[in-house]
Structures are given as C-alpha cells and as structure tokens.
Amino acid sequence: MANPWSVFDNLLPKQPLGIGTAFTVYADDTVGLTVANGTVRVARGGVDVSTGAQYFYRNGRIEGQAPTNPVIEVTIY
C-alpha cells in the first residue's frame, strides 16, 4: 500500500506558479517580469505579451495572462 502523503505530494506541481507584470519584451521573445516583492524575472514565451499586463509564469516560461486583481503577499513565520 502506498504512503498517502507520497500519493498526495505527487499530485502537487514541483515548480511554483508565479505572477508578474511585464515591463519589457526582448527581441528573442523573452519577457522581463517584475514580481510583487520587486525582483525581476525573465521568462520565455513573449510572442503575444504586452507591457504593463500581468502574466503567470512557471519554470522560466509564461503560462498565460493573469487577471488584473491586486496582489497581496503574505509571509507566514
């Protein structure tokens, strides 16, 4: 019988899904994204990306446009 925690853990994605605001689209179709804490990420997949819009990214790739809701960051200690 499989360990229930291992089964559950295998259902979860290994890379987190982030959200960022596009501030530039480079010539090689990569995009500069600013995330909520102010850091900058670069992601691939900038063919239909417009600056100022928010996008989901995971593992260095843009996965789609994010809603324009306000972002709230919560730190749990």
C-alpha positions as CSV (number, residue, x, y, z in Angstrom):
1,M,0.0,0.0,0.0
2,A,1.4,3.4,-1.0
3,N,2.1,6.1,1.6
4,P,-0.9,8.5,1.5
5,W,1.4,11.6,1.9
6,S,3.6,10.4,-1.1
7,V,0.5,10.0,-3.2
8,F,-0.7,13.5,-2.3
9,D,2.7,15.0,-2.8
10,N,2.9,13.6,-6.3
11,L,-0.3,15.4,-7.2
12,L,1.3,18.8,-6.5
13,P,3.3,20.7,-9.1
14,K,7.0,20.7,-8.5
15,Q,7.6,24.3,-9.7
16,P,5.5,27.1,-8.1
17,L,3.3,29.3,-10.3
18,G,4.3,32.9,-10.1
19,I,2.7,36.1,-11.2
20,G,4.5,39.1,-12.6
21,T,4.0,42.4,-14.5
22,A,5.7,42.6,-17.9
23,F,7.9,45.6,-18.2
24,T,9.7,44.8,-21.5
25,V,9.7,42.3,-24.3
26,Y,13.1,41.5,-25.7
27,A,14.0,40.7,-29.4
28,D,14.4,37.0,-28.6
29,D,10.8,36.8,-27.3
30,T,11.8,36.7,-23.7
31,V,9.9,38.9,-21.3
32,G,11.1,40.9,-18.2
33,L,8.7,40.5,-15.4
34,T,8.5,42.4,-12.1
35,V,7.1,40.3,-9.2
36,A,5.3,41.5,-6.1
37,N,8.4,41.8,-3.9
38,G,10.2,43.9,-6.6
39,T,12.5,41.3,-8.0
40,V,12.9,40.8,-11.7
41,R,12.4,37.5,-13.6
42,V,13.0,36.7,-17.2
43,A,10.6,34.2,-18.9
44,R,10.3,32.8,-22.4
45,G,7.1,33.0,-24.5
46,G,6.7,36.6,-25.2
47,V,5.1,36.4,-28.6
48,D,1.7,37.9,-27.6
49,V,2.8,39.7,-24.4
50,S,2.1,43.4,-23.9
51,T,3.9,45.6,-21.4
52,G,2.0,46.5,-18.2
53,A,-0.1,43.4,-18.2
54,Q,0.2,40.6,-15.6
55,Y,1.2,37.1,-16.5
56,F,1.5,33.7,-14.9
57,Y,5.0,32.1,-15.2
58,R,6.4,28.8,-14.1
59,N,9.9,27.4,-14.6
60,G,11.0,30.2,-16.9
61,R,8.0,30.1,-19.2
62,I,4.9,32.3,-19.4
63,E,1.8,30.1,-19.0
64,G,-0.8,32.7,-19.7
65,Q,-2.3,36.1,-18.8
66,A,-3.3,36.7,-15.2
67,P,-6.3,38.7,-14.0
68,T,-5.6,42.3,-13.1
69,N,-6.6,41.8,-9.4
70,P,-4.4,43.4,-6.8
71,V,-1.6,41.1,-5.5
72,I,-1.3,40.5,-1.7
73,E,1.8,38.9,-0.4
74,V,1.6,37.1,3.0
75,T,4.6,35.8,4.9
76,I,4.0,33.0,7.4
77,Y,6.5,32.5,10.1
